[in-house]
Amino acid sequence: MSGPDMEGMRVKPWEVQVAGYGYSQTPYFAVSRGRAIADALGSPAFDHLSFRDFLKIVRCARAEPSERFGERFTISGRAARYISHNRQYVQFVWDGEETVLNTHPLDIDQPEARRGTPYYEEPRP
């Protein structure tokens, strides 16, 4: 593997740290640093803080993308780009767009794009 395919990717991974609250174990995926901070502010943990107070305690920097970040695949024939996955869903963006969506791994046309999920089986020799 040659590393992440960032060409044409508007969404980037961001690490958000909030003083007194630790940091997110998973990156925020957003178009900009400001959007990542706004997404973090949306957490119910910060309902008691004003936007001004939140800005005083938040730090945000680009996170290192995973090796698969930006990987190309299709969902029902439509071009998509890989963002991340958990045990249940694959997070993706439609090619050229910026809204991160979830799909079930079996919705992905290419079986190899399901790797890392329980729905991927290694090819047999």
C-alpha positions in Angstrom: 0.0 0.0 0.0 1.2 3.5 -0.8 -0.7 5.3 1.9 -3.8 7.5 2.0 -5.3 8.6 -1.3 -5.9 12.3 -0.5 -6.4 13.5 -4.1 -9.7 15.3 -4.4 -10.6 14.7 -0.7 -12.3 17.7 0.9 -12.8 15.9 4.2 -9.8 15.5 6.5 -9.2 13.8 9.8 -8.8 16.2 12.8 -7.8 15.5 16.4 -9.8 17.6 18.9 -8.6 18.1 22.5 -10.6 19.9 25.1 -8.8 20.9 28.3 -10.2 19.0 31.2 -12.0 16.5 29.0 -9.1 14.6 27.4 -9.2 14.0 23.7 -11.3 12.1 21.3 -10.0 8.6 20.7 -11.3 8.8 17.1 -10.7 11.7 14.9 -13.4 14.1 13.7 -13.8 14.0 9.9 -14.5 17.5 8.6 -13.7 19.9 5.7 -12.0 22.4 8.0 -10.6 22.9 11.5 -13.5 25.2 12.3 -16.0 22.5 11.3 -14.3 19.9 13.4 -14.4 22.2 16.4 -18.1 23.0 15.8 -18.8 19.2 15.6 -17.0 18.7 18.9 -19.0 21.5 20.5 -22.1 19.6 19.5 -21.4 17.0 22.1 -23.8 17.0 25.1 -20.8 17.1 27.4 -20.4 20.8 26.5 -24.0 22.0 26.7 -23.1 24.1 29.8 -20.4 26.0 27.9 -20.9 29.1 25.7 -19.1 29.0 22.3 -16.7 31.6 23.6 -15.8 29.6 26.7 -15.5 26.4 24.6 -13.0 28.2 22.2 -10.8 29.0 25.2 -10.3 25.3 26.1 -10.4 23.5 22.7 -7.4 22.7 20.6 -7.6 21.1 17.1 -4.9 19.9 14.7 -4.8 17.7 11.7 -4.7 14.0 12.6 -2.8 11.4 10.6 -5.1 9.7 8.1 -5.3 5.9 8.1 -3.6 4.1 5.3 -7.0 3.4 3.7 -8.3 7.0 4.0 -9.6 8.1 0.6 -9.6 4.6 -0.8 -12.0 4.4 -3.8 -14.8 1.9 -4.0 -18.4 1.9 -5.2 -21.8 1.5 -3.4 -24.5 0.4 -5.8 -22.4 1.5 -8.7 -21.8 5.0 -7.3 -18.2 6.2 -6.6 -17.4 6.6 -3.0 -14.3 7.3 -0.8 -13.4 5.4 2.4 -13.2 7.4 5.6 -13.1 4.8 8.4 -15.0 1.8 9.8 -16.2 0.2 13.0 -17.5 -3.3 13.5 -20.9 -2.4 12.1 -20.5 0.3 9.5 -18.1 1.8 7.0 -18.0 5.6 7.0 -17.6 7.1 3.5 -18.2 10.2 1.4 -19.6 10.2 -2.1 -16.8 11.1 -4.5 -16.4 14.9 -4.6 -18.7 15.5 -1.6 -18.1 16.3 2.0 -20.9 14.8 4.1 -19.7 11.7 6.0 -22.2 8.9 5.7 -22.5 5.3 7.0 -23.1 2.2 5.0 -23.4 -1.5 5.9 -20.3 -3.4 4.6 -22.4 -5.6 2.4 -23.7 -2.6 0.5 -20.1 -2.1 -0.9 -19.7 -3.6 -4.4 -16.0 -4.7 -4.0 -15.6 -7.4 -1.3 -11.9 -6.3 -0.7 -13.2 -2.8 0.4 -15.0 -4.5 3.3 -11.7 -5.6 5.0 -11.5 -4.8 8.7 -15.2 -5.6 9.2 -16.8 -8.9 10.2 -18.1 -9.1 6.6 -14.8 -9.6 4.9 -13.3 -13.1 4.2 -9.7 -13.5 3.1 -9.5 -15.0 -0.4 -8.7 -18.6 -0.4 -5.6 -19.8 -2.3 
